[in-house]
Amino acid sequence: MAIFEPAGPNRWQPTALAAGPFAGLQGGAVASLLTAEVEALAEKRKWGTAIASSAWFLRPTPMTELRTELSVLTEGGRVSVIDNTLWPANEDQPCATVRVTLSRERGVEVPGLIEPAGETADPTRFPGRTRRAAHGRPWFMDAMEAREGDGVAWFRMNHAIIDGAGSLSKVPLSSVLGPADWTHGIARPFRDVVADPNPNLTVQLFRQPEGEWVGIRAQARWRPAGGLGVGSGVLLDINGEIGRVSMSVILVPFPHQTKPEPAQSLAPASN
């Protein structure tokens, strides 16, 4: 089962695996869909390789049929920039938008620069991590396998984002966005104290991921006096670094506060 099923040209029906932990869809699933559409067209339109995606979550995306619309800001030469926006099929107010940067790769020589050598990681040697959504039903975390060890959270997507173009090899940047959306939740200083949705998500890659696993070495900082925070992290595949992730965080009180407990394990984001 794909996370989003086609319902017509630029129309998509989210499956249960697109759900967030509360109401609506998970932001990482939405960002993945919008970016996957761009990546699926990249070869045909000669846009090159997707190297960055910035997503803005404008309001909760409901579990309903969705429509998207691409807009080409610039194409040709070395860099192309494409926007893609999402609406509920019968509404006029958008829920999310992404801006994807693509580049035609051209190798250059840099005398004296030595690529760091590293060992191949084996995420399967670390314990698995699971977390149920507040509603108790299937959700986006169920679309992937999660493991954690040596300061890195590892994720492997087990379902395609969209039919026919959901594998890591076909839409590499899109397949990173879902795991990357957990970054601030992985490293939050306290858990189960406040909600901490991220209204945006940016991923930048300098190397295309190899293999099925995406790792995140995450950091998070909160400023409760302003109700704000940030999450960021280094992105990895089994052979080393591939890029960076960052997002803003909005701290929102739960109706009933509980005593803060330091975060000890993988704790997904709540957007």
N, C-alpha and C positions, 0 to 999 in steps of 0.2 A: 504494500500500500504506500502510495506517495503521500507526502505531507499536504500537497495541494493537487487536486484533480482538475483537469481542464473542463470548462463548462461552455466553451465557445471561444472565438477569437478575443484574446485579452480578457478572458473571463475565467475565474477560478473558484472552485468550491473547496474550502478548507476541510480537512478531515479532523478527527479527534486529536491527532498528533500535533496539530498546530495550536492547540489551546495553551493558554497561560495558566498560572497557579490559581488565579481568581477568575474574574469575568473577562471575556474576550480572548484574543489571540496573544501568544508570546511575541514580544518585539523582535527577537532574533529570528523567528519563523517568518514574520512579515518582511524583514530586511532581506532574508535569504530569497524569498519569492521574487521580490522586486529586482534584486541584483541578478538572480538566475535568468530572468527574462532578457536582461541586457547581455549577459554572457552567452546565452543561446543564440543571439543574433550577431555576435562579434565576428565570427569567422565569415559569415555571409556578407556582412557590411564592411569587412576589412578594417575593423576597429583595433585589432591587436589584442593584447592580454589585459584583462582587468587587474589593476594594481591597487585600487583604493575604492572604498565605498563608504559614504557618509549617509546615515539614515536619521530621519527626524520622525518621532512618533507623535503625531499631532493630537490624537485622541484615541481611546480604546478602539480596536478593530473588532467588530462583532463576528460571531460564528455564523456567517451568512455568505451567500454568493458575492464575489468581489469582482471589480473591474479595474483594469490598469491602463495607463496611457504613457507612452514613452515620448520624450521630447529631446531632440538632438541639439545640444548647445553648440558644439563644434566637432567636426570630424575631418580627418585627413591629416597629412603630415605625420608628426611623431605621436601626437596626443589627441585623443577624442574624449569628450565629456558628454555623458548622457544622463538625463533625469528620467525617473520613472515614479509615477504617483498612483496611489491606490485609494479607491472609494468602495463602500458598499454599493452593490449593483444598482440600487434604485434611489441613491442619495446623492446630493450635490456637494456635501462637505467632505473633503478628503480626510483619511485617517493617518496616512503615512506617505513619506516620499524619500527617495534615495537619489544621490548624485554619484555616479560611477565614473571613475577615471580609467581610461584604457591607454595602453602604449604599445607601439611596435618595438619589440626588443631589438637592440643593436649592440653587439658586444664591443667593448673598448678595452684597450690595454692600459693598465695603471702600473708603471714600473715601481717595484718595491712593495706593492700591496700583496700580502700573503693571506690567503683564506685560512681561518682558524680550523684546525683539525679537531674532530670530536668523535666520541663513541656513539654508535647507533643505540638509541634507547629502545627498551622493551616494556611498553606500558602494561602488558599483561602480567608482569611480575608483581604489580601493585594490587592492593585490594580494591574490589569494586565498590562504588558508591551509588546509592539510590536515595531519592527523596520524592515523596508523594505530594501531589498538589493539594491545596486546601479543600477543593471540591471533591477529592477522592476519585475522580475520573481520569482516564488517560489524558496525557498532556505532552508538551514538546520534549520534556526530559525523557519520556519513554521512547522517543525516536532515536536515541543514541545510547551507547554504552559509556559509562563514566568510571574512571579510576584515578587514584591520587597517591602520589609518593614523591619523596625528595623535593618537596616544594613546588611540584608541578601537578596541575589537574589535567588529565587526559580525557579526550572525548573521541568517540568513533561513531559517525552517523550510520545507522542501520536501515534507514529509509531514504528514498529519493526525495528531493525537494519538490521537483515537478517531474512528471512522467517523461522519460526519454532523455532528460538532461540533468539528472539529480546526483550523479556520482561525482566524487571528488575530482576525477580526471576530466570530466566534461564541464563542470562549473566550479573550478577550484576556489575562487574567492567566495562564492555563495556558500559553499560547504564549510568555510571557516567562520562565517558570520554567526551561525547558530551557536556553536561552542563559545565564541568570543563574547556573546551577549551575557554569559554567566560571570564575566570577569569580576564585577564589583561584588557579586554575591559570594564568590569563592573566598574573597579576602576581606569581607566586611568585619569590622572590629567587634561587633556584637550582633547576635542574631535573635530573631523572635522578639524584638523590642520595638522597632518601628518598621513600617514599610519603606522600601528604598528603590522605587522605580527609576529607571534611566530614561529620560526623554530623548536621548540621542545615542548614536553608536557609530564610531569610526574605526575602520580597519584598513591598514596599509600594509601591503606585501612587497618585499624586495626580491623574493624568490617564491616560485610556485611550490605548494606543498607536495611532498612525495609520500606515498603510502596512504593509509586510511585514517591514521591518528592525528589529531590536532591537540597540542599541549599549550597550557597557559601558565606562565609564572606571574601571578597577579599581585597587585597592590591596591589598597583602598584607603581613602582619607575622608573623615567626616568632620563637619563643623556644625554641631547641633545648634549653636546660637543663631545661625542663619538658616538652619534646616537644609543644608547643602552638603554635597560630597563629590568625590571623583573616584573613578575606578580606572586603572590602566594595567597594562601587562605586556610581557614579551610573548609572542606567539612562536610555537615550535612545531616541527614535525619530528619524526624519529631520527633525522639526521642533523638537527640543530635549528637555529633561529630562522624564521621566515618573515617576521614583521612585527607590527605593534597594534595594540587595541587601546582605545580610550573612550570614556563616556562621562557625562555629567550624572549626578545622582541627586534626587529630591527626597528628603526625609519627611515622612508623613506619619504622625502618631496613629497607633492602633487605638480603637475605642477604649480598651482596658490595658493600661501599661503594666508590664511585669518587670521584675528585677532583672537588670541586664546580666547576661551570661556571656563570657568571652567565646567567640566562635571557635569551634574545635574541628569542624569537618566541613566537607563540601556542602555549601549552602547556596543554591541557585538564586538568581535575581528574581525580583517579583514584579517586573513590568508586564 
